[in-house]
Amino acid sequence: MLNTNPSAASLLSGGQAHSVLEFTESDDIYGIELFLGLPADVPQDCGVGIYAIDYAAMFAGNEQGSIRFDMDLWYGSGSPEVQVTWKNPVTGIEEQASALSVETNQDIKMAFVRKESTIEFFHNDLKIGQSPYQSMNETFIVRAVSETDSSFETYLDDVPSCEKHRPHGLMEQLYCSRVPREPAKLWILQTAV
């Protein structure tokens, strides 16, 4: 379910170091829960989070318009923060949840759950945002980034995703699975070319 997309590397430039993991069956995913943390020695202007990306829009040159939503654990200065932004498909306006301060060396739980026409965002099981939502061929990715080309490492552990299935035309059922079984380590080591 998690994989890399070699085509995405061409999008990552501008003096920023990136690591990206892609959920390969994003059309069937209706929710993802992540446990994320930043090390105590994380450099400034670094973070990790989950994004919903419309690759078609991005490859067509509309980078800002291609991001449907992002949920970041971000360290700029002071304390790290949980930052959640999304584009409201009804109004076209970018909206955001209030930033929440967190500590380094402490895992936090971030999640989203999308339904047919809404999406909800969660931090440690507390709903922090909700918006109308329309599925538009987005791909869900986990991205770790350093805007200063600095190195750091972080881990993903026990990542549940929820998929809808319609067995034999019956009522929809929501199944959750956890991938990967072993922690996935994300390294930020060099600038993408």
Secondary structure by P-SEA (a helix, b strand, c coil): cbbbbccccccccccccbbbbbcccccccccccccccccccccccccccccccaaaaaaaccccccccbbbbbccccccccbbbbbbcccccbbbbccbbbbbccbbbbbbccccccbbbbbccccccbbbbbbbcbbbbbbbbbbcccbbbbbbccbbbbbbbbbcccccbbbbbbbccccbbbbbbccccc
